[in-house]
Amino acid sequence: MSEIQLHVPVDVRDVPPVPLTPRPQSLEGLRIGLLDNGKEFSDTVLEGISEVLGGNYAIGEAVYWRKGFPAKGAPFIDDMAADVDVAISGVGH
């Protein structure tokens, strides 16, 4: 009988966890960043989210950002974080 080897890729780092930013009580009037991660149909999904947020939650403005390719990082992430109150990363498929 042959053996099965299981490899568990675990990244062990001595880095303390970063606390999450508190969620806003309301989206009313907030500037919402919508990050298109480059996957197929993520732009369509984000457009739908923007319509729902604008119609149901009275957001201030929706701002779109596009990575271009899913596997790459977003070089503009610090600018985006400084420019919006809340961010949503879109996933297609």
Residue pairs with C-beta under 8 A, 6 or more apart in sequence:
24 30
24 85
24 86
26 57
27 53
27 57
27 58
27 59
27 86
28 57
28 58
28 59
28 60
29 58
29 59
29 60
30 59
30 60
30 84
30 85
30 86
31 59
31 60
31 61
31 63
31 83
31 84
31 85
31 86
32 50
32 53
32 59
32 60
32 61
32 62
32 63
32 84
32 85
32 86
32 87
32 88
33 63
33 65
33 80
33 83
33 84
33 86
33 87
33 88
34 46
34 49
34 50
34 62
34 63
34 64
34 65
34 87
34 88
34 90
35 46
35 65
35 66
35 67
35 74
35 80
35 87
35 88
35 89
35 90
36 42
36 43
36 46
36 64
36 65
36 66
36 67
36 90
37 67
37 70
37 89
37 90
37 91
37 92
38 66
38 67
38 68
38 69
38 70
39 70
39 90
39 91
39 92
39 93
40 92
40 93
41 92
41 93
42 90
42 91
42 92
43 66
43 90
43 92
44 92
45 90
45 91
45 92
46 64
46 88
46 90
49 88
49 90
50 62
53 59
53 62
54 62
60 85
63 83
63 84
65 74
65 76
65 80
67 73
67 74
74 80
80 87
81 87
